[in-house]
């Protein structure tokens, strides 16, 4: 889930940056330090409105200034049991990787559909043995997050597990086809 929040953190301004406009230096260094990084089980996607708070601090033995800053941030924070749309970015022998927001999550082959699934790694697709439904790279899907092992140090190395084996989930075309069938039955 995407959220717009406010944050207050400290940024290190090295001596080499002190000769230029300090507001520009603090702004750029804040982006560099926090964009794309993890904090509190979320990934900071975008930072804006960086404002220094009070005077900076100088630490003995380090010529840098440590400046407290406030900023608005757009974060992506996946939550267990959340339903989210994504795109299949890779098919592997044990399932598919789905891009959800700025992260990739694993859709294990056992969680794709209620059918035996054959893996066609050469053509990058998963095929239902009885239903002949296919899942390929580039397909849009609706999934449920079933597990999260978040890595705050490197959020892109987080492990997120997905499922599509519930009503209302699956490849978007499968969902639309089921909705159309239900509408015709009424």
Buried (B, 14 or more C-beta within 10 A) or exposed (E): EEEEEEBEBEBBBEEEBEEEEBEEBBBBBBBEBBBBBBBEBBBBBBBEEBBBEEEBEEEEEEEBBEBBBBBBBBBBBBEEEBEBEBBBBBBEEEBBBBBBBBBBBBBBBEBBBEBEBEBEEEEBBBBBEEEEBBBBBEBEBBBBBBEBEBEEEEBEEBEBBBBBBBEEBBBEEBBEEEEEEEEEEE
